[in-house]
């Protein structure tokens, strides 16, 4: 069970995550990022990633509106994973082929908004050429997928996990997860990993104790289930 924490804004917060045993550390940087909470510059993002090194997987979230704007972000930041958030642009087969050709070590994570059962077919489609899907919530008044701080129908997410079991695409569950509910979420969905943004922050900054509790509760639940 991997744990993923988003909205890292500086090296201190990245170190919090490393100290707490977070597996994947995410930032939002690059074209269009000013629209997103906790966004940082590419320059700061690269410094954070250089600090992390090989101690955790580095995830770069992009809200770019087209594929051509994403390639320079990958080139500059050198992430392990590029997260296509689905605000304006969704990954395509051509995009996936280009990423694999130009950046062979970079994996693709596509966000899926779980609002209805239609998300199941959408997940099956993107699983054909993406390495990961992140199943997230959508909230009225907030553009795009995620940053909502609310949960969604976990039974739909569970069905997606079940259907993708025989594929090479792995599922990360997000959407209003924190120390208070991550164990229940894991029991209900049994994903490959869990992600937290809003519930591991206080006043817009990452909180070490909230991160630690999230990771511990996730790991405990995974051990209980033999995941």
N, C-alpha and C positions, 0 to 999 in steps of 0.2 A: 504494500500500500504506500504509494508515494504521496508526499505532501507538497503542495505548491502555494507560495505566498506571493501576492501581487502588491503593487503600488510602492515599491522600494524607491526612495528618493535620494538616498545618500549612502555613503560607505558604512556609517554607523548602523543604519537599519539593515543593510546587507549582513553585517556582522551579527546582529541580533538573530537573523535567520540561520546563519551558520552555527551559532552557539546552541540554537534550539534543535538542530538536526533536520532542518528543512531540506528536502531533496531538490526542489526547483524554485528558483528565485526569479520573479518577473518584474520588468519595468515597462513603462510606456514612454516611448521616445520616438522622435522622427516626424515625418510629414503628417500634419493634421492633429498631432498629439495635444495641441493647446486646448482642444475641445474636451479633453478627458481629465477627470480629477487625478491629482498626483502625477501629472505629466512632467517630464524633465527633458533637458536638451540631449541631443545625441552625444555631445562631449561629456556630459556628466554620466550618461549611461555607459559609455565606454570605460570610464574610470571605475564605475561600480563593477562592471563585468571583469575588468582586469584584477580588481581586488578579490573577487570570488574565485577566479581561476578555475581549477578543476575540482574544487571542493563541493560544488553543487552544479546542477544543470542551469544554464542561463537562458531565460525566456524573454524574448522581445515582442511586446504587443504592438501592433501597428493599426492605426485607423486611416491609413492611406486609402485613397479612392480608386486606385488602379495599380496593376501589377508593376508597372515601370517605376513607380515611386517607392516600391518596397525593396527592390534589389539593392539600391544604394544603402538602405538602412541595414540590410544583412551584411553587406560588404564592410561597412564602417564598424558596426557593433560586434560582429562575429559571434552571434548567439548560437546556442546549441539547438534552439527551437524558435521558429517564427510563428507567432500567434496572429492569425488573421481573424479579426474580431467581428467582421460582418456588419459594420456600420454602413458602409457603402459598397465595399468589395468583398466578394467571397472567393475562395480559392477555386481555380479551374484546373482541368487536367493539363492544359498548356502551362499554367503557372507552376504546377507541381513538377512537371518535366523540366522546366527551366531552372527551378531551384535545385533539383537533384543534379542537373548538368553543371551549373555554375558553382554550387556550394554543396558538394556531395555529402558533407557531414551534418548538414542542417536538416532537421525534421520539421514537418508542417503540422500545426495545430489549428483546426478550424472550429470556431464557435458555432454552436447550434442553440437557438432560442427555443426553450421547451414551453410552448404555450398551448399546444394541443397535440393530438395523436399524429398530426401531419409531420411532426418532428421526427417520427420514426422513419418514414420514407426518406426524409431529408438526410438523416444520419446515415442511412444505408447508402445513399448516393455518394456522399463525401468520403465515406469509409473506403471507397474504391481507390482513392489516390492520396488520401491524407494519412499521416502516421498516428495522429491523435484527434479526438473530438473532445471539446469541452462543453458539457451540457449546462447551460446557464439560464438564468431567469430574465424575463423582460418585464419592465414596469412602465406603466403609462406616465408620460412626461419625461422619460429618460430615453434619449436616442440610442438606437442600437441594442446590442445584446450585453447583458451584465451590468455591473456597477449599480445593481438594483437593491442589494441588501435584503432580498426576500427569497424565500424558497419557492419551488414550483412542485408540480405533481411528480413525486418520485416514482410512481408506478410506471409512468411513461419512460423515465430514465432507466428503470429496471428492464423494461422491455427492450430498449435500445441495447443495453449491455448484453442481454441474452442473445439478441439477433447478431451481434457483432463478435460473439465468442469465437467463431471459426475464421475470422478475418485477422489480418495483421494490424488492424487499427484498434487502438486502446482508448478507453473512455475515462475522462476525468470529470468528476461531478463538482459543480460550483453552484452558486446562488444562495446567498444568505447563510453560509456555513460558518460556524464558530465552535468554540469549545463546548457550548451548551447543546448542540444538536448534531455534531459531526458523527458521533458513534451511531445514533439512530439512522442517519443518512447512509452510512456504510452498511448497516444491517439491512436496510431496505433496498439498496441499489447494487451493492457489491461491485463498485467500480474499480478500475485500475488505480485511480488516485483521487484525491480530494483537494479542492482549491479554496482559499479564503482571501477576500479583499477587505470588505467593510468591517467584518467582525474581529479582525486582528489589528484594528486601528483605533486610536483615540485622538479626537480633535484633528483628524487628517494626517496623523503620523503613525508609523508602526509602533506597536507596543510589545515589548519583549515577553511579558508575562502572558498576554493573550495568545501570542504565537506559540509559546511553550505549551500552554494548556491545550491548544488546538492539536498540536503535533502529538502530544502524549495520549490524548483521548482517541485520536485516529489510530495510532499504533496499537493501543489496547484493544480497540474494537476489532482491528484486523487480526490480531493474535487470537482473540476469542473465536473468530470465524474460520481461522486457519487460512487467511488470505495472504 
